[in-house]
Amino acid sequence: MSTPPFSYAEACAYLDSFVNFERSVPNQRERATGSSAGGSFDLTRVRELAKNLGDPQDAFPVVHIAGTKGKGSTCAFCAAILKAAGLRVGVYTSPHLEDLRERITLDGVMIPQARFAELLFEMRPALDAMRARPSGRRPTYFEAVTHLGFQYFKTEHVDVAVVEVGLGGRLDATNIVKPAVCGITHVGYDHMAILGNTLAEIAGEKAGILKAGVPGFVAPQVPEAEAAIEKTARDAQAPLEWLARSYRLELLDNPAPGRLLPRVQARLLPNSGNTALAEATLSLAGRFQADNWALAVRLAQSVYRKIKGAELPAAAIAQGSSAVVWPGRLEEIPSTGPRQGKPPLILDGAHTGASVELVLSELKRELPERPLIALFSCAKDKDLPSMLEALKRHVSGVVFTHSGNPRSVEPAQLAERWKEASGQVAPAHSELKEALDAADQLAGNKGVLVAVGSLFLVGGLKGLLNKPQNR
């Protein structure tokens, strides 16, 4: 009798036995050498594992998306538009908020638990064989999940997969795909210990997904990042379209009934004319989402043309753009159930100085009369000073907490850094529920509570609010 397949719980426990850089920060030696218990930061073992599994990533066209801000939102817009056009669309993103299966979806539905466990069970011989070798050849947690996603998309015969880079680009595990089209969202400072300390270095790593002859579409960039992307593309012989050079966006705020924040009606027009290339009312809040949407539109148009040999219908753009659901991005939590009688709560996974600034300035623009209270946590490898500066500029109060991820900075340390930066004393609570209660009290009847600094914080809050005793 053959060994029975994993249960889903057993599959998750097996994955947890792999080195997981989402839950640990590389130490000084690992930063200097690019190596760890999981091996060096290169694609050798990733390609070896893919070959042992039959190279599933080659079985479908791929839209490959890198960047610092807006990768996930761009993936969500692109996938929703292509689905509205009638394609069968797989999406691979990271990290997840509450459920690991959020990373692997098909037409907006998470991979079933049984299928997840079955595929990992089938992959186990190849994974275990590599884990028995020297440390430099051992797959990591992210690499194993990435290959599982590729296997799922192959067996489900997707028409196209939208794949988000995990970290960087050039050496990311997803960079073994042969993309039909590539996209680069806004590049900023993040993961400096691994990607480099200048925007040029970081942008060069992000642009490492560009391939010879494969169209690349690039969102607006600061000059330093733009120059680095241009050089990388030139070296790779990858044709580029710069959205800021070719198009302009026209935006109009539309009130959204029952919501604090309006939705944006966006039109993408060529710089040389007034006939819109695309237009839609975006279901994701925030004017900054328009840049992500425009990039997603151009990616979807390009890959659809490759797959179908026809132009992407305008109706699909409008329908998909208005139907996108992407949790943790200016996500408004209803004042019902556990939030009955509590201040409005907005969740956003912004975790760089630039993205926190963007989120908070957007909220102040839309809610000028409402004081903002921040519930904040961040990982140890993030640029804390720049995020604290953004908080200083925009919030009336802050409560520090722990996201639940081992990489999270201790709340007391955050409060001490805040005192040094602002001269103000702020409460710090390791328990998330205590922190949320303190932030609610600080916000009172007039304030708006915004959780920022970490996607893990957003996931922890969603899990807390969804617990049965909190309903």
WOVENHU-V257895 format. One record per residue. N is the residue number from 1. RES is the residue in three letters. PSI is psi in degrees with one decimal (NA if undefined). Layout:
N/RES/PSI + N/RES/PSI
This chain:
1/MET/133.1 + 2/SER/155.9 + 3/THR/133.0 + 4/PRO/151.7 + 5/PRO/164.2 + 6/PHE/151.4 + 7/SER/167.7 + 8/TYR/-40.3 + 9/ALA/-40.3 + 10/GLU/-37.4 + 11/ALA/-44.3 + 12/CYS/-39.5 + 13/ALA/-39.0 + 14/TYR/-45.1 + 15/LEU/-35.8 + 16/ASP/-12.0 + 17/SER/-6.1 + 18/PHE/154.7 + 19/VAL/130.7 + 20/ASN/104.6 + 21/PHE/-7.5 + 22/GLU/-16.2 + 23/ARG/7.1 + 24/SER/154.7 + 25/VAL/130.1 + 26/PRO/137.6 + 27/ASN/-177.4 + 28/GLN/-41.6 + 29/ARG/-41.5 + 30/GLU/-37.3 + 31/ARG/-39.4 + 32/ALA/-36.2 + 33/THR/-12.5 + 34/GLY/26.7 + 35/SER/166.2 + 36/SER/-172.9 + 37/ALA/-21.8 + 38/GLY/0.3 + 39/GLY/-177.0 + 40/SER/157.0 + 41/PHE/76.0 + 42/ASP/-178.8 + 43/LEU/8.3 + 44/THR/-53.8 + 45/ARG/-27.7 + 46/VAL/-44.5 + 47/ARG/-36.4 + 48/GLU/-45.6 + 49/LEU/-43.1 + 50/ALA/-43.0 + 51/LYS/-41.7 + 52/ASN/-22.6 + 53/LEU/4.2 + 54/GLY/20.2 + 55/ASP/60.2 + 56/PRO/-26.5 + 57/GLN/-13.6 + 58/ASP/2.8 + 59/ALA/-1.6 + 60/PHE/154.2 + 61/PRO/147.0 + 62/VAL/134.1 + 63/VAL/114.2 + 64/HIS/126.1 + 65/ILE/123.9 + 66/ALA/174.9 + 67/GLY/-179.9 + 68/THR/-51.8 + 69/LYS/138.0 + 70/GLY/7.6 + 71/LYS/-50.6 + 72/GLY/-42.9 + 73/SER/-40.7 + 74/THR/-43.4 + 75/CYS/-45.5 + 76/ALA/-44.9 + 77/PHE/-48.1 + 78/CYS/-46.5 + 79/ALA/-42.5 + 80/ALA/-38.2 + 81/ILE/-45.3 + 82/LEU/-36.9 + 83/LYS/-42.3 + 84/ALA/-24.3 + 85/ALA/1.2 + 86/GLY/7.0 + 87/LEU/155.1 + 88/ARG/113.6 + 89/VAL/120.8 + 90/GLY/146.6 + 91/VAL/130.9 + 92/TYR/119.1 + 93/THR/170.4 + 94/SER/157.4 + 95/PRO/-175.1 + 96/HIS/164.1 + 97/LEU/-53.8 + 98/GLU/-37.4 + 99/ASP/127.0 + 100/LEU/-32.0 + 101/ARG/-10.3 + 102/GLU/-25.3 + 103/ARG/-22.8 + 104/ILE/106.2 + 105/THR/156.4 + 106/LEU/116.9 + 107/ASP/40.3 + 108/GLY/2.1 + 109/VAL/131.5 + 110/MET/148.5 + 111/ILE/132.8 + 112/PRO/148.6 + 113/GLN/-44.8 + 114/ALA/-38.7 + 115/ARG/-39.4 + 116/PHE/-50.7 + 117/ALA/-40.4 + 118/GLU/-45.8 + 119/LEU/-41.2 + 120/LEU/-36.7 + 121/PHE/-40.6 + 122/GLU/-30.8 + 123/MET/-18.3 + 124/ARG/-43.4 + 125/PRO/-42.7 + 126/ALA/-40.5 + 127/LEU/-45.3 + 128/ASP/-36.6 + 129/ALA/-39.4 + 130/MET/-31.6 + 131/ARG/-21.0 + 132/ALA/-7.3 + 133/ARG/178.1 + 134/PRO/156.1 + 135/SER/-32.4 + 136/GLY/-9.1 + 137/ARG/7.1 + 138/ARG/129.4 + 139/PRO/154.0 + 140/THR/172.0 + 141/TYR/-50.3 + 142/PHE/-40.0 + 143/GLU/-40.4 + 144/ALA/-44.6 + 145/VAL/-38.4 + 146/THR/-47.0 + 147/HIS/-34.0 + 148/LEU/-41.9 + 149/GLY/-43.8 + 150/PHE/-40.6 + 151/GLN/-41.9 + 152/TYR/-46.0 + 153/PHE/-37.4 + 154/LYS/-48.2 + 155/THR/-23.9 + 156/GLU/1.0 + 157/HIS/52.5 + 158/VAL/150.9 + 159/ASP/-30.2 + 160/VAL/150.0 + 161/ALA/133.2 + 162/VAL/116.7 + 163/VAL/121.8 + 164/GLU/133.6 + 165/VAL/141.3 + 166/GLY/-56.6 + 167/LEU/127.0 + 168/GLY/-116.2 + 169/GLY/-60.2 + 170/ARG/-44.7 + 171/LEU/12.6 + 172/ASP/147.0 + 173/ALA/-26.6 + 174/THR/-12.2 + 175/ASN/19.8 + 176/ILE/-4.7 + 177/VAL/157.4 + 178/LYS/89.0 + 179/PRO/150.1 + 180/ALA/-28.0 + 181/VAL/148.5 + 182/CYS/148.6 + 183/GLY/144.5 + 184/ILE/117.0 + 185/THR/-175.3 + 186/HIS/136.5 + 187/VAL/130.6 + 188/GLY/-169.5 + 189/TYR/122.2 + 190/ASP/147.0 + 191/HIS/42.8 + 192/MET/-30.3 + 193/ALA/-24.6 + 194/ILE/-41.1 + 195/LEU/-19.1 + 196/GLY/163.4 + 197/ASN/-2.7 + 198/THR/156.3 + 199/LEU/-33.2 + 200/ALA/-44.8 + 201/GLU/-46.0 + 202/ILE/-46.0 + 203/ALA/-37.2 + 204/GLY/-39.2 + 205/GLU/-43.4 + 206/LYS/-41.8 + 207/ALA/-3.2 + 208/GLY/-7.3 + 209/ILE/-14.4 + 210/LEU/141.3 + 211/LYS/153.5 + 212/ALA/127.3 + 213/GLY/-3.3 + 214/VAL/125.3 + 215/PRO/134.4 + 216/GLY/135.5 + 217/PHE/133.1 + 218/VAL/127.4 + 219/ALA/166.6 + 220/PRO/138.3 + 221/GLN/158.3 + 222/VAL/156.6 + 223/PRO/-40.2 + 224/GLU/-43.5 + 225/ALA/-38.9 + 226/GLU/-44.2 + 227/ALA/-39.7 + 228/ALA/-40.4 + 229/ILE/-41.8 + 230/GLU/-41.9 + 231/LYS/-44.5 + 232/THR/-41.9 + 233/ALA/-41.7 + 234/ARG/-44.0 + 235/ASP/-35.4 + 236/ALA/-7.4 + 237/GLN/43.6 + 238/ALA/122.5 + 239/PRO/137.3 + 240/LEU/146.8 + 241/GLU/120.8 + 242/TRP/113.9 + 243/LEU/-38.5 + 244/ALA/-24.1 + 245/ARG/-27.9 + 246/SER/-23.7 + 247/TYR/165.3 + 248/ARG/153.2 + 249/LEU/134.8 + 250/GLU/128.1 + 251/LEU/142.8 + 252/LEU/128.7 + 253/ASP/131.3 + 254/ASN/126.0 + 255/PRO/141.5 + 256/ALA/107.5 + 257/PRO/132.0 + 258/GLY/4.1 + 259/ARG/148.2 + 260/LEU/-41.6 + 261/LEU/140.4 + 262/PRO/165.9 + 263/ARG/154.2 + 264/VAL/129.5 + 265/GLN/119.0 + 266/ALA/142.9 + 267/ARG/131.1 + 268/LEU/116.1 + 269/LEU/146.3 + 270/PRO/146.9 + 271/ASN/-25.1 + 272/SER/7.7 + 273/GLY/179.8 + 274/ASN/12.0 + 275/THR/117.6 + 276/ALA/133.6 + 277/LEU/-30.9 + 278/ALA/150.8 + 279/GLU/147.4 + 280/ALA/160.1 + 281/THR/120.7 + 282/LEU/132.5 + 283/SER/-18.1 + 284/LEU/133.3 + 285/ALA/155.7 + 286/GLY/124.9 + 287/ARG/-28.7 + 288/PHE/-17.3 + 289/GLN/-17.3 + 290/ALA/-37.1 + 291/ASP/-40.5 + 292/ASN/-41.2 + 293/TRP/-45.0 + 294/ALA/-42.2 + 295/LEU/-43.6 + 296/ALA/-39.2 + 297/VAL/-47.8 + 298/ARG/-36.3 + 299/LEU/-45.0 + 300/ALA/-41.7 + 301/GLN/-41.2 + 302/SER/-47.3 + 303/VAL/-33.6 + 304/TYR/-40.3 + 305/ARG/-38.0 + 306/LYS/-39.6 + 307/ILE/-44.7 + 308/LYS/-14.8 + 309/GLY/27.0 + 310/ALA/167.8 + 311/GLU/142.6 + 312/LEU/126.6 + 313/PRO/138.4 + 314/ALA/-33.1 + 315/ALA/-33.5 + 316/ALA/-38.0 + 317/ILE/-47.8 + 318/ALA/-44.7 + 319/GLN/-48.1 + 320/GLY/-40.9 + 321/SER/-29.6 + 322/SER/-3.3 + 323/ALA/4.7 + 324/VAL/134.1 + 325/VAL/120.3 + 326/TRP/91.9 + 327/PRO/151.3 + 328/GLY/13.2 + 329/ARG/100.0 + 330/LEU/45.9 + 331/GLU/122.3 + 332/GLU/125.1 + 333/ILE/123.7 + 334/PRO/145.2 + 335/SER/57.4 + 336/THR/171.8 + 337/GLY/-125.3 + 338/PRO/-15.4 + 339/ARG/8.5 + 340/GLN/124.8 + 341/GLY/5.0 + 342/LYS/163.8 + 343/PRO/155.9 + 344/PRO/140.4 + 345/LEU/127.3 + 346/ILE/130.8 + 347/LEU/131.6 + 348/ASP/133.4 + 349/GLY/16.2 + 350/ALA/128.5 + 351/HIS/24.0 + 352/THR/162.4 + 353/GLY/-43.4 + 354/ALA/-40.8 + 355/SER/-36.2 + 356/VAL/-42.2 + 357/GLU/-44.2 + 358/LEU/-46.3 + 359/VAL/-48.4 + 360/LEU/-39.1 + 361/SER/-35.2 + 362/GLU/-43.0 + 363/LEU/-39.8 + 364/LYS/-34.3 + 365/ARG/-41.5 + 366/GLU/-25.8 + 367/LEU/60.8 + 368/PRO/-24.6 + 369/GLU/-3.1 + 370/ARG/120.3 + 371/PRO/139.7 + 372/LEU/132.1 + 373/ILE/125.6 + 374/ALA/136.6 + 375/LEU/117.0 + 376/PHE/138.7 + 377/SER/154.1 + 378/CYS/163.2 + 379/ALA/160.5 + 380/LYS/-24.2 + 381/ASP/15.6 + 382/LYS/165.4 + 383/ASP/80.6 + 384/LEU/-45.3 + 385/PRO/-41.4 + 386/SER/-34.1 + 387/MET/-39.1 + 388/LEU/-36.3 + 389/GLU/-40.1 + 390/ALA/-40.8 + 391/LEU/-43.8 + 392/LYS/-38.4 + 393/ARG/-26.9 + 394/HIS/-22.8 + 395/VAL/153.5 + 396/SER/-13.3 + 397/GLY/161.2 + 398/VAL/144.9 + 399/VAL/129.9 + 400/PHE/144.6 + 401/THR/-174.9 + 402/HIS/134.9 + 403/SER/-15.8 + 404/GLY/-14.1 + 405/ASN/137.6 + 406/PRO/-21.3 + 407/ARG/-5.9 + 408/SER/138.8 + 409/VAL/140.6 + 410/GLU/136.6 + 411/PRO/-40.1 + 412/ALA/-36.2 + 413/GLN/-39.0 + 414/LEU/-43.1 + 415/ALA/-36.7 + 416/GLU/-41.7 + 417/ARG/-36.2 + 418/TRP/-42.1 + 419/LYS/-40.1 + 420/GLU/-38.2 + 421/ALA/-34.3 + 422/SER/-16.4 + 423/GLY/7.0 + 424/GLN/148.3 + 425/VAL/134.8 + 426/ALA/146.8 + 427/PRO/150.7 + 428/ALA/128.3 + 429/HIS/125.2 + 430/SER/-33.7 + 431/GLU/127.0 + 432/LEU/-39.7 + 433/LYS/-41.0 + 434/GLU/-39.4 + 435/ALA/-42.4 + 436/LEU/-42.1 + 437/ASP/-41.2 + 438/ALA/-39.4 + 439/ALA/-39.6 + 440/ASP/-43.4 + 441/GLN/-39.3 + 442/LEU/-37.3 + 443/ALA/-35.5 + 444/GLY/-151.3 + 445/ASN/-24.0 + 446/LYS/-21.8 + 447/GLY/166.4 + 448/VAL/129.8 + 449/LEU/129.3 + 450/VAL/124.5 + 451/ALA/120.7 + 452/VAL/169.3 + 453/GLY/-21.5 + 454/SER/133.2 + 455/LEU/-27.9 + 456/PHE/-34.0 + 457/LEU/-45.0 + 458/VAL/-46.0 + 459/GLY/-40.3 + 460/GLY/-41.2 + 461/LEU/-41.7 + 462/LYS/-40.4 + 463/GLY/-40.8 + 464/LEU/-46.2 + 465/LEU/-22.5 + 466/ASN/-1.3 + 467/LYS/141.5 + 468/PRO/-38.9 + 469/GLN/-14.1 + 470/ASN/-0.7 + 471/ARG/NA
